[in-house]
Amino acid sequence: MRLANQAAVLTASRLANFTLLLLSPVMLVRLISVRQFGEYREFVLYASLLQSIAAFTIPDGLLYFIPKHPNSPWRVVRHSVALTAIASTAVVLGMIVLDFVMGGTLVGPFLLPLALYALFMVNLDFWEVFFIATRQTRLVVVYTAARLTSRMLVAVVSAWLSRDVTIIIWSLVWLEALRFAIAAVAWRRVDRGSSEPPVTDGLRDQWRFTASTGIAMLLGLARRNLATIAVVKMLGAEALARYSIGKYGEPIVATLRTSLSSVVLPEMVRREGQAGDAVMTLWRRSTVMCALLTFPIVPPVLRFAEPALGFVFGDAYRAAAVVMQIYMLVVIRECFDFSPALRSIGRTAPIVYGTMAGLVVAAIAVWVLVPQIGIAGAMAAYAIGSIVEAVWLAVSLMRLRGIGITRLADWGSIGKIVLAAALAALVLLPDFWERQMGVFGIALASGLFAAAYVAFAWIVRVPETTLLLRWIAARGKLSKT
């Protein structure tokens, strides 16, 4: 129950925080032009890629090494900080050299702000993972809330005052510089590594563990962003603006998946030596919980994507509806994150191969589909590569764990979730919702769908539904006291 509570608190807090962050595009599209918003999204794309490459999944290793060395958490953190500093410096220098060799065409005018942004953002950014690994979930809530809210406010306020994308970008750079300075002071005050038992070969072990996961991350990063890069390079900034709005819900989906995976992985490592099927049982329950929270996103998006985007972002972004609808394939796939089950036994090579397979297939699909159907083809290529990767990882997990497809997931509970969503979706079918009632009708229909979905999920007896409702009721009682 404690594990479920941690996962629920972490997921709920991240969703609340991302709800704030998702407000920034809604406001930015009204403060700057479609082209400027596309240029802003281009910087964000390059920054997210550079950040991920520079970090190289090193901080994520704390989820494995802190449970493995519970008496020396701060020594593990020291190793992580040192490796991150080396990797981030090398990556940023490599980007600068490569951009010079390519005559400034790699990242265009974003070179200097990108370099500074990545260095400030990546280094000393272990806090969230550290809090999760040490079961301090409430501190994650505070940290992520402060960080995401500050980003949103800085982006929106700078856009409102300047209407200049360059000023918006430099404002975000200085915000990360401030965060880095605060993190350095905080780390100096709380670090207890000198008084902890030494970790033999800790730096080497962390690098060995990170090497495989880092390579898999790079391949996954390429697969996930290949279509986006193709859009900006082949179709231009305005197409990127619409494509980004089509992926508007991606942070929510990523939050659900990563929150559950981040909590589950340390517990899987701790239970690995237990007899029976304890590890896979835990993973199967996390998959059902992810499906329970994610699947209800799909029907309303399929039904109301175009009118909703037109109302929220303006008619210029209605073309993004097909992108958002195709993205629902990715939403379903993301519920089945097989990597924690592989990482818990230290087998990360299949993650590399699976990601590579997805990347190759996605690249072929991009080459074929983007010239033919534009941003819809880019999203279709992204979805196809994602599904291929999931299939590869599933087969690898079954082989390494010695299990069949029936034990790979709790298919009975997942089937009940699909049934509940399908029955509730009947509420959405009438056309009078948007035709006669407009945006109010869309909101009302979506609310009725959500209520019907919860009711049907409880009726068909999905166990995680009862657990979730009990947790919500407990939180409600605590808030009244």
C-alpha positions in Angstrom: 0.0 0.0 0.0 2.9 2.3 0.7 4.3 1.8 -2.8 0.9 2.5 -4.3 0.6 5.7 -2.2 4.0 6.8 -3.4 3.1 6.2 -7.0 -0.3 8.0 -6.6 1.2 11.0 -4.8 4.0 11.3 -7.4 1.7 10.9 -10.4 -0.9 13.3 -9.0 1.6 16.0 -8.2 3.4 15.7 -11.5 0.0 15.9 -13.3 -0.9 19.0 -11.3 2.4 20.6 -12.1 2.3 19.7 -15.8 -1.2 21.1 -15.9 0.4 24.5 -15.0 3.2 23.9 -17.6 0.7 23.1 -20.3 -0.9 26.4 -19.8 2.1 28.2 -21.3 1.5 27.1 -24.9 -2.1 28.2 -24.6 -0.9 31.7 -23.6 2.1 31.8 -25.9 0.2 31.2 -29.1 -1.8 34.3 -28.3 1.2 36.5 -27.5 3.5 35.6 -30.5 2.9 34.6 -34.1 2.7 31.0 -35.4 6.2 31.4 -36.9 7.7 32.7 -33.6 6.0 30.0 -31.6 7.5 27.5 -34.1 11.0 29.1 -33.5 10.4 28.8 -29.7 9.5 25.1 -30.1 12.6 24.6 -32.2 14.7 25.9 -29.3 12.8 23.7 -26.9 13.4 20.7 -29.2 17.1 21.3 -29.4 17.3 22.0 -25.7 15.5 18.8 -24.7 17.7 16.7 -27.0 20.9 18.3 -25.8 19.8 18.0 -22.1 19.0 14.3 -22.5 22.3 13.6 -24.3 24.3 15.5 -21.8 22.7 13.8 -18.8 23.1 10.4 -20.5 20.7 8.8 -17.9 23.4 9.2 -15.3 21.1 10.7 -12.6 18.5 7.9 -13.3 21.1 5.4 -12.1 20.4 6.6 -8.6 17.1 4.6 -8.7 19.2 1.4 -9.0 22.4 2.3 -6.9 20.8 3.9 -3.9 18.7 0.9 -3.1 21.8 -1.3 -3.8 23.9 0.8 -1.4 21.4 2.0 1.2 24.0 3.1 3.7 25.9 5.3 1.2 23.3 7.4 -0.7 25.4 10.6 -0.8 28.5 8.8 -2.0 26.4 7.4 -4.9 25.2 11.0 -5.5 28.8 12.3 -5.6 29.7 9.7 -8.3 26.6 10.7 -10.3 27.4 14.4 -10.1 31.0 13.8 -11.2 30.0 11.6 -14.2 27.3 14.1 -15.2 29.8 17.0 -15.2 32.2 15.1 -17.4 29.5 13.9 -19.8 27.7 17.3 -20.1 30.9 19.2 -20.7 32.0 16.8 -23.4 28.6 16.8 -25.1 28.3 20.6 -25.2 31.8 21.0 -26.5 31.0 18.4 -29.2 27.9 20.3 -30.2 29.9 23.5 -30.6 32.6 21.8 -32.7 30.0 20.1 -34.9 28.1 23.3 -35.4 31.3 25.1 -36.5 32.2 22.3 -38.9 28.7 22.4 -40.4 28.9 26.2 -40.9 26.4 27.1 -38.2 23.6 25.0 -39.7 23.2 22.5 -36.9 21.3 24.6 -34.4 21.3 28.0 -36.2 21.3 31.1 -34.0 20.6 29.0 -30.8 24.2 27.9 -30.2 25.2 30.0 -27.2 21.9 29.9 -25.3 21.7 26.2 -25.9 25.2 25.5 -24.6 24.6 27.5 -21.4 21.0 26.2 -20.9 22.2 22.6 -21.1 25.1 23.0 -18.7 23.0 24.8 -16.1 20.0 22.5 -16.5 21.8 19.1 -16.4 24.4 19.6 -13.7 23.3 19.2 -10.0 19.9 18.1 -11.3 19.7 14.8 -9.3 17.2 16.0 -6.6 14.0 14.5 -8.0 15.5 11.1 -8.7 17.2 11.2 -5.2 14.0 11.9 -3.5 12.2 9.1 -5.3 15.0 6.6 -4.6 15.0 7.5 -0.9 11.1 7.4 -0.7 10.7 11.1 0.0 7.9 11.5 -2.4 6.5 14.7 -0.8 9.8 16.5 -1.5 9.4 15.6 -5.2 6.1 17.4 -5.1 7.7 20.6 -3.8 10.7 20.4 -6.1 8.8 19.8 -9.3 6.1 22.3 -8.5 8.6 25.1 -7.9 10.6 24.2 -11.0 7.8 23.8 -13.5 5.8 26.8 -12.2 8.9 29.1 -12.5 9.5 27.9 -16.1 6.0 28.7 -17.1 5.9 32.1 -15.4 9.3 33.1 -16.9 8.3 32.0 -20.5 4.8 33.7 -20.4 5.9 36.9 -18.6 8.9 37.5 -20.9 6.6 36.8 -24.0 4.0 39.2 -22.7 6.6 42.0 -22.0 8.7 41.6 -25.1 6.8 39.7 -27.8 10.3 38.6 -28.8 11.3 34.9 -28.9 15.0 35.7 -28.3 14.2 37.4 -25.0 12.0 34.4 -24.0 14.9 32.0 -24.7 17.5 34.0 -22.7 15.0 34.4 -19.8 14.9 30.6 -19.6 18.7 30.4 -19.6 19.0 32.8 -16.7 16.3 30.9 -14.8 18.4 27.7 -15.1 21.5 29.6 -14.0 19.7 30.6 -10.8 18.5 27.0 -10.2 22.0 25.7 -10.6 23.3 28.2 -8.0 20.6 27.3 -5.5 21.2 23.6 -6.1 25.0 24.0 -5.5 24.4 25.8 -2.1 21.8 23.1 -1.1 24.0 20.2 -2.0 26.9 21.7 0.0 24.7 21.9 3.1 23.1 18.5 3.0 25.9 16.3 1.6 26.9 13.6 4.1 29.1 11.5 1.8 32.3 11.9 3.8 30.8 10.1 6.8 29.2 7.2 4.8 30.8 3.8 4.1 32.9 3.8 0.9 31.4 2.2 -2.2 33.9 0.0 -3.8 34.3 0.7 -7.6 31.2 2.9 -7.3 32.2 5.3 -10.0 33.1 2.5 -12.4 30.0 0.5 -11.6 27.7 3.5 -12.2 29.4 4.2 -15.6 29.1 0.5 -16.7 25.4 0.6 -15.8 24.9 3.9 -17.4 26.7 3.0 -20.6 24.0 0.6 -21.8 21.1 2.6 -20.6 22.6 5.7 -22.0 23.1 4.2 -25.4 19.5 3.0 -25.3 18.4 6.5 -24.3 20.2 8.0 -27.2 18.6 5.6 -29.6 15.2 6.2 -28.0 15.8 9.9 -28.1 16.5 9.7 -31.8 13.4 7.5 -32.4 11.1 9.8 -30.4 12.4 13.0 -32.0 13.2 11.9 -35.5 9.8 12.8 -36.8 9.9 16.2 -35.1 13.3 17.0 -36.6 12.0 15.9 -40.0 9.1 18.3 -39.6 11.3 21.4 -38.8 13.9 20.6 -41.4 11.5 19.5 -44.2 8.3 21.4 -43.5 9.5 24.5 -41.6 8.8 26.4 -38.3 5.0 26.8 -38.9 4.5 23.1 -39.5 6.6 22.4 -36.3 4.3 24.8 -34.3 1.2 22.7 -35.4 3.0 19.4 -34.9 3.9 20.4 -31.4 0.3 21.3 -30.6 -0.7 17.9 -31.9 1.7 16.4 -29.3 0.3 18.7 -26.7 -0.7 15.9 -24.3 2.7 14.2 -24.4 3.9 15.6 -21.0 0.8 14.1 -19.3 1.4 10.6 -20.8 5.1 10.8 -20.0 4.2 11.8 -16.4 2.0 8.9 -15.8 4.5 6.4 -17.3 7.7 7.8 -15.7 6.1 8.4 -12.3 5.0 4.7 -12.0 8.3 3.4 -13.5 10.4 5.6 -11.2 8.7 4.3 -8.1 8.5 0.7 -9.3 12.1 0.2 -10.4 13.8 0.6 -6.9 11.1 -1.7 -5.4 11.7 -4.3 -8.1 15.5 -4.2 -7.4 14.8 -4.6 -3.7 12.4 -7.6 -4.3 14.6 -9.3 -7.0 15.9 -11.9 -4.5 12.5 -12.9 -3.2 11.0 -16.2 -4.2 8.1 -16.6 -6.5 6.8 -14.0 -8.9 7.0 -11.0 -6.7 8.9 -8.8 -9.1 6.7 -9.4 -12.2 3.5 -9.1 -10.1 4.6 -5.7 -9.0 5.3 -4.7 -12.7 2.0 -6.1 -13.9 0.1 -4.0 -11.3 1.9 -0.9 -12.3 1.0 -1.6 -16.0 -2.7 -1.9 -15.1 -2.6 1.3 -13.0 -1.0 3.1 -16.0 -3.7 1.7 -18.3 -6.5 2.7 -15.9 -5.3 6.3 -15.8 -4.3 6.6 -19.5 -6.8 4.7 -21.6 -9.7 7.2 -20.8 -7.7 9.9 -22.6 -8.2 8.2 -26.0 -12.0 8.4 -26.7 -12.5 12.1 -26.0 -9.4 13.0 -28.1 -10.6 10.9 -31.0 -14.0 12.5 -30.8 -13.3 16.2 -30.1 -9.7 16.9 -31.1 -10.5 19.4 -34.0 -13.1 21.6 -32.3 -11.2 21.6 -29.0 -7.9 22.6 -30.6 -9.7 25.4 -32.5 -11.1 26.8 -29.3 -8.0 26.5 -27.2 -5.3 27.5 -29.7 -7.2 29.2 -32.5 -8.3 28.1 -36.0 -4.7 28.2 -37.2 -4.0 25.1 -35.2 -7.0 23.0 -36.2 -4.7 21.1 -38.7 -3.0 19.6 -35.6 -6.1 17.5 -34.8 -5.1 14.6 -37.0 -1.6 14.5 -35.4 -3.2 14.4 -31.9 -5.6 11.6 -33.0 -2.7 9.4 -34.4 -0.8 10.1 -31.2 -3.4 8.1 -29.3 -1.6 4.9 -30.6 1.5 6.1 -28.7 -0.6 6.8 -25.6 -1.8 3.1 -25.6 1.7 1.8 -26.2 3.3 3.9 -23.4 1.3 1.9 -20.9 3.6 -1.0 -21.6 7.0 0.2 -20.4 9.0 -3.0 -20.3 12.4 -1.4 -19.5 12.0 -1.4 -15.7 11.5 -5.1 -15.7 14.7 -5.5 -17.7 16.7 -3.0 -15.8 15.8 -4.6 -12.4 17.8 -7.7 -13.4 20.6 -5.6 -14.9 19.8 -6.7 -18.5 19.9 -3.5 -20.5 21.2 -4.8 -23.8 17.7 -5.7 -25.1 16.7 -2.1 -24.5 19.4 -1.0 -26.8 18.5 -3.4 -29.6 14.8 -2.8 -29.2 15.2 1.0 -29.4 17.5 0.6 -32.5 14.8 -1.5 -34.2 12.2 1.1 -33.5 14.5 3.8 -34.8 15.2 2.1 -38.1 11.6 1.4 -38.7 10.6 5.0 -37.8 13.3 6.4 -40.1 12.0 4.4 -43.0 8.4 5.5 -42.2 9.5 9.2 -42.0 11.2 9.0 -45.4 8.1 7.5 -46.9 5.3 9.3 -45.1 6.4 12.9 -44.4 6.7 13.9 -48.1 3.3 12.4 -48.8 1.1 13.5 -45.9 3.2 16.0 -43.9 2.8 16.3 -40.2 0.3 13.4 -40.0 2.9 11.2 -41.7 5.5 12.3 -39.1 3.2 11.3 -36.2 2.4 8.0 -37.9 6.1 7.2 -38.3 6.6 8.0 -34.6 3.8 5.7 -33.6 5.0 2.8 -35.8 8.6 3.0 -34.4 7.2 3.1 -30.8 5.1 0.0 -31.3 8.0 -1.9 -32.9 10.2 -1.1 -29.9 7.6 -2.3 -27.5 7.2 -5.6 -29.3 10.9 -6.2 -29.3 11.2 -5.5 -25.5 8.2 -7.7 -24.7 9.7 -10.6 -26.6 13.1 -10.1 -24.8 11.5 -9.9 -21.4 9.6 -13.1 -21.9 12.8 -14.9 -23.0 14.9 -13.6 -20.1 12.2 -14.1 -17.5 11.2 -17.5 -18.9 7.5 -16.5 -19.0 4.8 -16.7 -21.7 2.6 -13.9 -23.0 -0.1 -14.8 -20.5 2.1 -13.8 -17.6 3.6 -10.8 -19.4 0.7 -8.6 -18.3 -2.6 -8.8 -16.4 -4.6 -9.1 -19.6 -7.8 -9.7 -17.8 -7.7 -6.4 -15.9 -6.5 -4.5 -19.0 -9.4 -6.0 -21.0 -11.9 -4.8 -18.4 -10.4 -1.3 -18.7 -10.9 -1.3 -22.4 -14.4 -2.5 -21.9 -15.1 0.3 -19.4 -13.7 2.9 -21.8 -15.7 1.5 -24.7 -19.0 1.5 -22.8 -18.4 5.0 -21.5 -17.5 6.3 -25.0 -21.1 5.8 -26.0 -21.8 9.1 -24.2 -19.6 10.9 -26.7 -21.3 9.7 -29.9 -24.1 12.3 -30.4 -23.1 15.2 -32.5 -25.2 17.8 -30.6 -22.4 18.2 -28.0 -20.3 20.4 -30.2 -22.9 21.3 -32.8 -25.4 22.8 -30.5 -23.5 23.5 -27.3 -20.0 24.4 -28.5 -17.1 24.2 -26.2 -19.4 23.8 -23.1 -20.8 20.7 -24.7 -17.4 19.3 -25.3 -16.4 19.9 -21.7 -19.8 18.5 -20.4 -19.5 15.4 -22.6 -15.9 14.7 -21.5 -16.9 15.1 -17.9 -19.8 12.6 -18.3 -17.5 10.2 -20.1 -15.0 10.4 -17.2 -17.8 9.7 -14.6 -19.2 6.8 -16.7 -15.7 5.4 -17.1 -15.0 5.3 -13.4 -18.4 3.7 -12.8 -17.9 1.0 -15.4 -14.4 0.3 -14.2 -15.7 -0.2 -10.7 -18.6 -2.4 -11.9 -16.4 -4.7 -13.9 -14.1 -5.0 -10.8 -10.8 -3.7 -11.9 -8.8 -4.1 -8.6 -6.8 -0.9 -9.1 -10.0 1.1 -9.4 -10.9 0.4 -5.8 -7.3 1.1 -4.7 -7.4 4.5 -6.5 -10.8 5.5 -5.1 -9.7 4.6 -1.6 -6.6 6.7 -2.0 -8.6 9.6 -3.2 -11.1 9.2 -0.3 -8.2 9.1 2.1 -6.7 12.2 0.7 -10.1 13.9 0.9 -10.4 13.0 4.6 -6.9 14.3 5.4 -7.6 17.6 3.6 -10.7 18.2 5.8 -8.8 17.5 9.1 
